[in-house]
């Protein structure tokens, strides 16, 4: 879909080239930004709790614990609120469907053999990341609540929850760092999430099936 009269605000019309494609609507970008901010606060506060050097530097452990707990509890809220957006529901549906060409994309990416990679609006790697991080966030929320409200479960449950929470938090930190690294390597993808628009050439190269849908 190109920028046509009635499809964008007057500001968008004067700043967005007519050859660009609308990739993300404002509600989708809002959900991504707020969820990302909460996730980064969770990771940063966890670092201040578990890394001695950071704990000594920051201090105020009770405040850090409170920030960590509430940022974790609020993590699912942006997505839940964003479900009122038809565009977000459509994107979640796309992320939830794994097609044969997604498996081919993953094989090509893992082998790095230079073979063509065909992707829809989201490629196979993005779909796996979205599913994994959503599941991890729910597990982190559940185990975190057991650690927060100690009267909810017996000691053995709380001990297991602490073990799972700590090690999964490390995995989340590594995966999120990889996600950020991939984003830093693709300025056009970042522009799509920042402004909602991407160039047609980038779409043809990275997401040809999605371009055909437009």
HUPEPE-V247422 format. One record per residue. N is the residue number from 0. RES is the residue in one letter. PHI is phi in whole degrees, 0 to 359 (NA if undefined). D_FIRST is the distance of its C-alpha to the first C-alpha in Angstrom with 1 decimal. Layout:
n=N res=RES phi=PHI d_first=D_FIRST
n=N res=RES phi=PHI d_first=D_FIRST
//
This chain:
n=0 res=X phi=NA d_first=0.0
n=1 res=X phi=269 d_first=3.8
n=2 res=X phi=282 d_first=6.8
n=3 res=X phi=236 d_first=8.4
n=4 res=X phi=304 d_first=11.7
n=5 res=X phi=95 d_first=12.0
n=6 res=X phi=261 d_first=9.0
n=7 res=X phi=211 d_first=11.0
n=8 res=X phi=288 d_first=14.7
n=9 res=X phi=304 d_first=16.7
n=10 res=X phi=295 d_first=17.5
n=11 res=X phi=300 d_first=13.9
n=12 res=X phi=296 d_first=13.4
n=13 res=X phi=270 d_first=16.6
n=14 res=X phi=246 d_first=16.2
n=15 res=X phi=253 d_first=12.7
n=16 res=X phi=302 d_first=12.2
n=17 res=X phi=293 d_first=9.7
n=18 res=X phi=278 d_first=9.2
n=19 res=X phi=287 d_first=8.3
n=20 res=X phi=245 d_first=5.7
n=21 res=X phi=281 d_first=6.3
n=22 res=X phi=259 d_first=8.9
n=23 res=X phi=227 d_first=11.5
n=24 res=X phi=280 d_first=12.3
n=25 res=X phi=299 d_first=15.7
n=26 res=X phi=300 d_first=17.8
n=27 res=X phi=295 d_first=16.9
n=28 res=X phi=293 d_first=17.8
n=29 res=X phi=297 d_first=20.9
n=30 res=X phi=297 d_first=22.0
n=31 res=X phi=297 d_first=21.7
n=32 res=X phi=293 d_first=23.6
n=33 res=X phi=291 d_first=26.3
n=34 res=X phi=296 d_first=26.9
n=35 res=X phi=298 d_first=27.1
n=36 res=X phi=297 d_first=29.6
n=37 res=X phi=296 d_first=31.7
n=38 res=X phi=296 d_first=31.8
n=39 res=X phi=294 d_first=32.9
n=40 res=X phi=295 d_first=35.5
n=41 res=X phi=300 d_first=36.8
n=42 res=X phi=293 d_first=37.1
n=43 res=X phi=296 d_first=38.7
n=44 res=X phi=292 d_first=41.2
n=45 res=X phi=297 d_first=42.0
n=46 res=X phi=300 d_first=42.9
n=47 res=X phi=290 d_first=45.1
n=48 res=X phi=271 d_first=46.9
n=49 res=X phi=251 d_first=47.5
n=50 res=X phi=263 d_first=47.9
n=51 res=X phi=305 d_first=51.4
n=52 res=X phi=297 d_first=50.7
n=53 res=X phi=291 d_first=47.7
n=54 res=X phi=300 d_first=49.6
n=55 res=X phi=291 d_first=52.5
n=56 res=X phi=291 d_first=50.2
n=57 res=X phi=275 d_first=48.3
n=58 res=X phi=67 d_first=51.1
n=59 res=X phi=47 d_first=50.7
n=60 res=X phi=300 d_first=50.1
n=61 res=X phi=298 d_first=50.1
n=62 res=X phi=295 d_first=47.3
n=63 res=X phi=296 d_first=45.3
n=64 res=X phi=299 d_first=45.9
n=65 res=X phi=297 d_first=44.7
n=66 res=X phi=299 d_first=41.5
n=67 res=X phi=296 d_first=40.9
n=68 res=X phi=297 d_first=41.6
n=69 res=X phi=286 d_first=39.4
n=70 res=X phi=293 d_first=36.4
n=71 res=X phi=291 d_first=36.7
n=72 res=X phi=295 d_first=37.1
n=73 res=X phi=278 d_first=34.1
n=74 res=X phi=305 d_first=31.8
n=75 res=X phi=283 d_first=30.4
n=76 res=X phi=299 d_first=30.0
n=77 res=X phi=303 d_first=26.5
n=78 res=X phi=293 d_first=25.0
n=79 res=X phi=297 d_first=27.1
n=80 res=X phi=292 d_first=26.0
n=81 res=X phi=289 d_first=22.3
n=82 res=X phi=295 d_first=22.6
n=83 res=X phi=291 d_first=22.1
n=84 res=X phi=275 d_first=18.4
n=85 res=X phi=297 d_first=16.5
n=86 res=X phi=296 d_first=13.9
n=87 res=X phi=294 d_first=17.0
n=88 res=X phi=298 d_first=18.5
n=89 res=X phi=294 d_first=15.7
n=90 res=X phi=294 d_first=15.8
n=91 res=X phi=296 d_first=19.6
n=92 res=X phi=297 d_first=19.4
n=93 res=X phi=296 d_first=17.6
n=94 res=X phi=295 d_first=20.2
n=95 res=X phi=273 d_first=22.9
n=96 res=X phi=252 d_first=22.3
n=97 res=X phi=251 d_first=23.9
n=98 res=X phi=262 d_first=23.3
n=99 res=X phi=304 d_first=25.5
n=100 res=X phi=291 d_first=23.0
n=101 res=X phi=290 d_first=23.3
n=102 res=X phi=295 d_first=27.0
n=103 res=X phi=295 d_first=26.7
n=104 res=X phi=298 d_first=24.6
n=105 res=X phi=294 d_first=27.4
n=106 res=X phi=299 d_first=30.1
n=107 res=X phi=295 d_first=28.6
n=108 res=X phi=294 d_first=28.2
n=109 res=X phi=287 d_first=31.8
n=110 res=X phi=280 d_first=33.4
n=111 res=X phi=52 d_first=31.6
n=112 res=X phi=265 d_first=32.4
n=113 res=X phi=80 d_first=29.4
n=114 res=X phi=289 d_first=28.1
n=115 res=X phi=301 d_first=24.3
n=116 res=X phi=243 d_first=22.4
n=117 res=X phi=258 d_first=19.7
n=118 res=X phi=220 d_first=17.6
n=119 res=X phi=277 d_first=14.9
n=120 res=X phi=298 d_first=13.1
n=121 res=X phi=235 d_first=16.7
n=122 res=X phi=274 d_first=19.6
n=123 res=X phi=299 d_first=23.0
n=124 res=X phi=295 d_first=24.6
n=125 res=X phi=295 d_first=22.2
n=126 res=X phi=292 d_first=22.8
n=127 res=X phi=295 d_first=26.6
n=128 res=X phi=300 d_first=26.6
n=129 res=X phi=298 d_first=24.9
n=130 res=X phi=294 d_first=27.3
n=131 res=X phi=292 d_first=30.3
n=132 res=X phi=291 d_first=29.8
n=133 res=X phi=293 d_first=29.2
n=134 res=X phi=296 d_first=32.4
n=135 res=X phi=297 d_first=34.3
n=136 res=X phi=297 d_first=33.5
n=137 res=X phi=293 d_first=34.9
n=138 res=X phi=295 d_first=38.0
n=139 res=X phi=298 d_first=38.5
n=140 res=X phi=295 d_first=38.3
n=141 res=X phi=297 d_first=40.8
n=142 res=X phi=291 d_first=43.2
n=143 res=X phi=296 d_first=42.9
n=144 res=X phi=294 d_first=43.9
n=145 res=X phi=295 d_first=46.9
n=146 res=X phi=285 d_first=47.9
n=147 res=X phi=282 d_first=47.4
n=148 res=X phi=260 d_first=49.2
n=149 res=X phi=295 d_first=52.1
n=150 res=X phi=277 d_first=53.7
n=151 res=X phi=282 d_first=51.0
n=152 res=X phi=208 d_first=52.2
n=153 res=X phi=292 d_first=55.4
n=154 res=X phi=300 d_first=56.0
n=155 res=X phi=296 d_first=55.0
n=156 res=X phi=294 d_first=51.6
n=157 res=X phi=294 d_first=51.1
n=158 res=X phi=296 d_first=52.3
n=159 res=X phi=295 d_first=49.9
n=160 res=X phi=297 d_first=47.0
n=161 res=X phi=296 d_first=48.0
n=162 res=X phi=299 d_first=48.1
n=163 res=X phi=297 d_first=44.7
n=164 res=X phi=299 d_first=43.1
n=165 res=X phi=293 d_first=44.5
n=166 res=X phi=286 d_first=43.5
n=167 res=X phi=292 d_first=40.1
n=168 res=X phi=298 d_first=39.5
n=169 res=X phi=297 d_first=40.4
n=170 res=X phi=296 d_first=38.0
n=171 res=X phi=299 d_first=35.1
n=172 res=X phi=301 d_first=36.0
n=173 res=X phi=293 d_first=35.8
n=174 res=X phi=294 d_first=32.5
n=175 res=X phi=296 d_first=30.9
n=176 res=X phi=299 d_first=32.3
n=177 res=X phi=295 d_first=30.8
n=178 res=X phi=298 d_first=27.3
n=179 res=X phi=295 d_first=27.7
n=180 res=X phi=298 d_first=29.0
n=181 res=X phi=296 d_first=26.0
n=182 res=X phi=294 d_first=23.7
n=183 res=X phi=296 d_first=25.9
n=184 res=X phi=275 d_first=25.6
n=185 res=X phi=226 d_first=21.8
n=186 res=X phi=301 d_first=20.9
n=187 res=X phi=291 d_first=17.2
n=188 res=X phi=296 d_first=17.1
n=189 res=X phi=296 d_first=19.1
n=190 res=X phi=298 d_first=16.8
n=191 res=X phi=298 d_first=13.9
n=192 res=X phi=281 d_first=16.4
n=193 res=X phi=281 d_first=18.0
n=194 res=X phi=250 d_first=15.2
n=195 res=X phi=95 d_first=12.1
n=196 res=X phi=239 d_first=10.3
n=197 res=X phi=223 d_first=11.0
n=198 res=X phi=285 d_first=11.5
n=199 res=X phi=295 d_first=10.1
n=200 res=X phi=296 d_first=13.8
n=201 res=X phi=297 d_first=14.5
n=202 res=X phi=297 d_first=11.9
n=203 res=X phi=293 d_first=13.5
n=204 res=X phi=281 d_first=16.8
n=205 res=X phi=260 d_first=16.7
n=206 res=X phi=222 d_first=14.2
n=207 res=X phi=297 d_first=13.8
n=208 res=X phi=293 d_first=13.6
n=209 res=X phi=293 d_first=10.6
n=210 res=X phi=299 d_first=8.9
n=211 res=X phi=297 d_first=10.2
n=212 res=X phi=293 d_first=9.0
n=213 res=X phi=285 d_first=5.2
//
